[in-house]
Amino acid sequence: MLIGDVARRSGVSARMLRHYDTLGLVRPTGRTHAGYREYSSEDIRRIFHIESLRSLGLSLREVGRALDEPGFTPSVLVDDLIGQTRKRIAAETELLTRLQRIGAAEPAGWEEVLQIVALLHALGSESAGKRQQAVLSSVVPVPVEALVEAVLNETDPNVAGALRWALAQSGDAGLAPLAQGLGAPAADVRKRAVQSIAEIPSGDATVVLRNALANSDVVVRRYAALALGARGVADAVPTLVDMIVEETNDVDAADALSTLASDPALADQIATRLVDRLAPGTVEPPARLRLTQALADIPGTTTTRALADLSNDDDRAVALTATYILKLRDTR
């Protein structure tokens, strides 16, 4: 079969077939009387073998070794190709993500494109100072997806604070990916996600925080409860009381309960829950003392009656604390 026929049937150009001949990959078995290359069926089969190996990413040199060296083993080369392919996919994925973020920012011209590229580059800097400066001094809006990725992976507290601030300025745009972060495998990522949501003041963010009270991660539940307490959401009360018992951010939890108790409809509910946990034998003495102290800023008759009872408590520290709080309430 002549070279033109082989090119048509194989899909390999005549120029490439001549290149294969020059390299010694496929030399036509014969020649016609006129001196033209003539390929045998075995030659054509080898051409298809070459194309198959090239489709895997092998260079022509590697193809030649694979076909001609008797001792050649493919495993090492295949492993190397797998590694190269993974790197290429990662690079292409990174490029796609960057392009999507630039597109989402809807730049008005190439100058803005360049500014966004510079900003994204700065967000990936090893310098915490440069990352923080990129967020706070950007002359173009920071793409929300980039902000979310950055805040979920940021370990520097100052940079994280700047990123959370920037996310809060963007409204609810980053809420969905942040909510996904609450289910991340890494505990640190879940913590950063709930901290970021807590700084978004919208009603949708409140809904996400409410749902987070049922999260399997106790740290997420606690941060959600503190944020909800500041927003006047009664659902946070059980978790806040647990935080006082467990001495985990107990001062902040007590402050959140005090804020909630400014609503008269909630004050007695909060007092009742605190008193229930104060029952002798329910919790350890230090926890009972913290619960008593938490009653100090809870108004209402339920609290007053509870403090009067506690002033006669068998635990001297609890009794003295309750007596002192009662005197303060009488003064007020």
C-alpha positions in Angstrom: 0.0 0.0 0.0 1.4 3.4 -1.0 2.0 6.2 1.5 -1.1 8.2 0.3 -3.4 5.2 0.8 -1.9 4.5 4.2 -2.4 8.2 5.2 -6.1 8.1 4.2 -6.8 4.9 5.9 -4.8 5.5 9.1 -5.5 9.2 9.6 -1.7 9.8 10.0 -0.5 12.4 7.6 2.0 11.5 4.8 4.4 14.0 6.4 4.2 12.3 9.7 4.7 8.9 8.1 7.8 10.2 6.4 8.9 11.5 9.9 8.3 8.0 11.3 10.5 6.6 8.5 13.3 9.0 9.3 13.2 8.1 13.0 13.2 4.4 12.2 9.8 3.9 13.8 8.1 2.5 10.7 10.1 1.8 7.6 8.1 0.6 4.6 8.9 -3.0 4.0 9.1 -2.5 0.2 9.4 -0.2 -2.7 7.5 -0.1 -6.0 9.3 -0.3 -9.4 9.1 3.4 -9.5 10.8 3.8 -6.1 7.7 4.7 -4.0 7.4 3.5 -0.4 5.1 0.5 -0.1 3.7 -0.5 3.3 2.9 -4.1 4.2 0.0 -5.1 6.5 2.5 -5.5 9.3 3.8 -2.0 8.8 0.2 -0.6 9.0 -0.4 -2.6 12.2 2.8 -1.0 13.7 1.5 2.4 12.7 -1.7 1.8 14.7 0.4 0.6 17.6 2.4 3.8 17.5 -0.7 5.9 17.4 -2.2 4.0 20.4 0.8 4.5 22.5 1.0 8.2 21.5 -2.6 8.6 22.7 -1.4 7.7 26.2 1.0 10.6 26.2 4.2 8.7 25.2 6.9 10.6 23.3 8.0 9.1 20.0 11.3 8.1 21.6 9.3 6.3 24.4 7.1 4.7 21.7 10.2 3.4 19.9 11.6 1.9 23.2 8.2 0.3 24.0 8.0 -1.4 20.6 11.6 -2.4 20.0 13.3 -3.1 23.3 12.7 -6.7 24.4 13.3 -6.0 28.1 11.2 -2.8 28.2 8.6 -3.0 31.0 5.7 -0.5 30.9 4.8 -0.3 34.6 7.4 2.4 35.5 6.6 4.5 32.4 2.8 4.2 32.9 3.3 5.3 36.6 5.3 8.3 35.4 2.6 9.1 32.8 -0.1 8.9 35.5 1.9 11.4 37.7 2.4 13.8 34.7 -1.3 13.6 33.8 -2.3 14.4 37.4 -0.1 17.4 37.5 -1.5 18.6 34.2 -5.0 18.1 35.4 -4.3 20.0 38.6 -2.7 22.9 36.6 -5.7 23.0 34.2 -8.1 22.9 37.1 -6.4 25.7 38.8 -6.5 27.7 35.5 -10.2 27.0 35.1 -10.9 28.1 38.6 -9.0 31.3 38.1 -10.8 32.1 34.9 -14.2 31.4 36.5 -13.4 33.8 39.3 -12.3 36.5 36.9 -15.4 35.9 34.9 -17.6 36.1 38.0 -16.1 39.5 38.8 -17.3 40.8 35.4 -14.3 43.0 34.7 -15.0 46.0 32.5 -11.7 45.9 30.7 -8.3 44.3 30.6 -6.9 46.6 33.3 -9.4 45.1 35.7 -8.5 41.6 34.6 -4.9 42.3 35.4 -5.9 43.8 38.8 -7.9 40.7 39.6 -5.1 38.4 38.6 -2.7 40.3 40.8 -5.2 40.1 43.7 -5.6 36.4 43.3 -1.9 36.0 43.2 -1.5 38.0 46.4 -4.1 35.9 48.2 -1.9 32.9 47.6 1.2 34.6 48.9 3.2 32.9 51.6 3.4 36.3 53.4 0.4 36.9 55.8 1.0 40.6 55.5 0.6 40.5 51.7 -2.5 38.4 52.0 -4.1 40.8 54.5 -3.1 43.9 52.4 -4.6 42.2 49.3 -8.0 42.0 51.0 -8.1 45.3 52.7 -6.6 47.5 49.9 -8.0 45.9 46.8 -9.1 48.4 44.1 -11.4 45.7 42.5 -14.0 43.5 44.2 -12.5 40.3 45.5 -14.2 37.3 43.8 -16.4 35.7 46.4 -15.3 32.1 45.6 -11.7 33.2 46.1 -12.6 34.8 49.5 -14.4 31.6 50.6 -11.5 29.4 49.6 -9.0 31.7 51.3 -10.9 32.1 54.6 -11.5 28.3 54.9 -7.7 27.7 54.6 -6.4 30.8 56.4 -4.4 30.0 59.6 -3.3 33.6 60.4 -5.9 35.2 62.7 -5.4 38.7 61.4 -5.7 37.7 57.7 -8.7 35.5 58.6 -10.4 38.5 60.2 -9.9 40.6 57.1 -11.3 37.8 54.9 -14.3 37.4 57.1 -14.9 41.2 57.0 -14.7 41.2 53.2 -17.1 38.2 53.0 -19.6 40.0 55.2 -19.4 43.0 52.9 -20.3 40.8 49.9 -23.7 39.9 51.5 -25.0 36.4 51.0 -22.9 35.6 47.9 -20.5 33.4 49.9 -23.1 31.8 52.1 -23.7 28.6 50.1 -20.0 27.6 49.8 -19.5 28.5 53.5 -22.4 26.3 54.5 -20.8 23.5 52.6 -17.7 24.1 54.6 -19.6 23.2 57.8 -19.5 19.6 56.5 -15.8 19.6 55.6 -13.7 16.6 56.8 -11.2 18.9 58.5 -12.3 20.3 61.9 -10.4 23.6 61.4 -12.2 24.2 58.1 -15.6 23.6 59.8 -14.6 26.1 62.5 -13.5 28.8 60.0 -16.8 28.3 58.1 -19.0 28.9 61.1 -17.0 31.8 62.2 -17.4 33.4 58.8 -21.1 32.7 58.6 -21.5 34.3 62.1 -20.2 37.6 60.7 -22.8 37.7 57.9 -25.8 39.7 59.4 -28.5 38.5 57.0 -31.6 36.4 57.7 -30.3 33.7 55.4 -27.1 33.4 57.5 -29.3 33.1 60.6 -31.1 30.1 59.0 -27.8 28.5 58.3 -26.6 29.1 61.9 -29.9 27.6 63.2 -29.2 24.5 61.2 -25.7 24.4 62.5 -27.0 23.8 66.0 -27.6 20.2 64.9 -24.1 19.8 63.4 -22.1 16.8 64.6 -19.2 19.0 65.4 -19.6 20.5 68.9 -17.3 23.4 68.1 -19.6 24.4 65.2 -22.6 24.1 67.5 -21.0 26.4 70.1 -20.0 29.1 67.6 -23.4 29.0 66.0 -25.1 29.3 69.4 -23.0 32.4 70.4 -23.9 34.1 67.1 -27.6 33.2 67.4 -27.7 34.4 71.0 -26.5 37.8 69.8 -29.2 37.8 67.2 -31.9 37.0 69.8 -32.7 33.5 68.6 -34.0 31.3 71.4 -32.9 28.1 69.7 -29.4 28.8 71.0 -30.4 28.6 74.7 -29.7 24.8 75.3 -26.3 25.0 73.7 -25.4 28.1 75.6 -26.3 26.6 78.9 -24.3 23.5 78.1 -21.3 25.7 77.4 -21.6 27.2 80.9 -21.7 23.7 82.4 -18.8 22.6 80.3 -16.7 25.8 81.0 -16.3 26.4 77.3 -16.4 30.1 76.5 -18.7 30.2 79.5 -18.4 34.0 80.0 -19.4 34.6 76.3 -22.3 32.1 76.7 -23.5 33.8 79.8 -23.4 37.2 78.0 -25.4 35.7 75.1 -28.0 34.4 77.6 -28.2 37.9 79.1 -28.8 39.4 75.7 -31.6 36.8 75.0 -33.1 37.5 78.4 -33.8 41.1 77.6 -36.8 39.6 75.9 -39.3 39.1 78.8 -40.8 36.1 77.0 -37.4 34.4 77.1 -36.2 35.5 80.5 -38.2 32.9 82.5 -37.4 30.2 80.0 -33.7 30.8 80.4 -33.9 31.0 84.1 -35.8 27.7 84.3 -33.3 25.9 82.1 -30.4 27.2 84.3 -32.2 26.2 87.5 -32.9 22.7 86.1 -29.2 22.2 85.6 -28.5 23.4 89.1 -30.3 20.6 90.8 -28.0 18.9 93.4 -26.2 15.9 91.9 -26.9 17.0 88.3 -23.5 18.6 87.6 -20.2 19.1 89.4 -19.9 21.9 92.1 -17.8 24.2 89.8 -20.5 24.0 87.1 -23.2 24.8 89.7 -21.3 27.9 90.7 -21.0 29.1 87.1 -24.7 28.5 86.5 -25.5 30.5 89.6 -23.3 33.3 88.4 -25.1 33.2 85.0 -28.4 33.9 86.8 -27.1 37.4 87.8 -28.1 38.9 84.5 -31.4 37.1 84.0 -34.3 39.3 85.1 -37.7 38.0 86.3 -39.4 36.4 89.3 -38.2 32.9 88.3 -34.6 34.0 88.7 -35.4 35.8 92.0 -37.0 32.7 93.5 -34.2 30.5 92.4 -31.6 32.7 93.9 -33.5 32.8 97.2 -33.5 29.1 97.3 -29.8 28.9 96.3 -28.8 31.3 99.1 -29.5 28.3 101.4 -27.7 25.8 99.3 -25.5 23.2 100.9 -22.6 24.3 98.7 -21.3 27.4 100.5 -19.8 29.0 97.4 -23.1 28.7 95.6 -25.0 30.0 98.6 -22.7 33.1 99.1 -22.9 33.9 95.3 -26.7 33.7 95.3 -26.9 35.9 98.4 -24.6 38.5 96.8 -26.6 38.5 93.6 -29.8 39.0 95.4 -28.4 42.0 97.3 -27.4 43.5 94.0 -30.8 43.0 92.5 -32.4 44.6 95.6 -30.1 47.6 95.2 -31.2 47.9 91.5 
